[in-house]
Amino acid sequence: MIHLRRWGDPSRPLLSLTAVLASCALLAAGPAGAASALLESVKQNPQVAQNLCGQLRALNAQGVRSSSPQAVAMVAQSRNVSTQDAEVLTTYVVGLYCPDVR
């Protein structure tokens, strides 16, 4: 007998909103290889993510959200990537390394 789990079933953990947004951003980001390599570089060097968290916290202290155009432009410039890749990277880093950042 097959049992289907309902979406609200407490025995099945739901993905966080951040993880869902990160997945959507990855799908919309254009060339998957570029985004994958960027995320892999952060995965291999968590200090990069921690540094980015610090920069985003500083922006939060000034009232700037991590998803704002200003924050995305800062990430794009500091990592030398497109704004789309910067959005993906920011979502990934905030979701996994600094969920306190807004």
C-alpha positions in Angstrom: 0.0 0.0 0.0 1.3 3.5 -0.9 0.9 6.3 1.6 1.1 9.8 0.3 2.3 12.4 2.7 0.5 15.7 2.7 2.4 18.9 2.4 1.6 19.8 6.0 2.6 16.5 7.5 4.8 17.2 10.5 6.8 14.0 10.0 8.1 15.4 6.7 10.3 18.5 7.2 9.5 21.4 4.9 12.1 23.4 3.1 12.8 26.8 4.5 11.6 29.8 2.5 15.3 30.7 2.0 16.1 27.3 0.5 13.1 27.6 -1.9 14.1 31.1 -3.0 17.7 29.9 -3.5 16.5 27.1 -5.7 14.3 29.4 -7.7 17.1 31.9 -8.1 19.5 29.2 -9.3 16.9 28.1 -12.0 16.5 31.7 -13.2 20.2 32.6 -13.0 21.2 31.8 -16.5 24.1 29.5 -17.1 24.0 26.9 -14.4 27.7 26.3 -14.5 28.6 29.8 -13.4 26.2 29.8 -10.5 27.3 26.3 -9.5 31.0 27.2 -9.5 30.3 30.3 -7.5 28.3 28.4 -4.8 30.9 25.6 -4.8 33.7 28.1 -4.2 31.8 29.3 -1.1 31.1 25.8 0.0 34.8 24.9 -0.2 35.8 28.1 1.7 33.3 29.0 4.4 35.4 31.9 5.5 34.2 33.7 2.3 30.6 33.2 3.4 31.4 34.5 6.9 33.1 37.6 5.5 30.0 38.2 3.3 27.8 37.7 6.3 29.7 40.4 8.1 29.4 42.8 5.2 25.6 42.1 5.0 25.2 42.6 8.8 26.9 46.0 8.4 24.4 46.9 5.7 21.6 45.7 7.9 22.8 48.0 10.7 22.4 50.9 8.2 18.9 49.8 7.4 19.8 48.1 4.1 18.4 44.7 3.4 20.6 41.9 1.9 18.2 41.6 -1.1 18.4 45.4 -1.9 19.9 46.6 -5.1 22.7 48.3 -3.0 23.6 45.0 -1.3 23.4 43.0 -4.5 25.6 45.6 -6.3 28.2 45.4 -3.4 28.3 41.6 -3.6 28.6 41.7 -7.4 31.4 44.2 -7.3 33.3 42.5 -4.5 33.1 39.0 -6.1 33.4 40.3 -9.7 30.2 38.6 -10.8 26.9 39.6 -12.5 24.0 40.9 -10.4 22.1 37.7 -11.1 24.9 35.6 -9.7 25.3 38.0 -6.8 21.6 37.6 -5.9 22.0 33.8 -6.0 25.1 34.0 -3.9 23.5 36.3 -1.3 20.5 34.1 -1.0 22.6 31.0 -0.6 25.0 32.6 2.0 22.2 34.1 4.0 20.2 30.9 4.0 23.1 28.7 5.1 25.5 30.9 7.0 23.7 33.9 8.5 19.9 33.5 8.7 19.8 36.4 11.1 20.6 38.7 8.3 17.6 40.4 6.7 
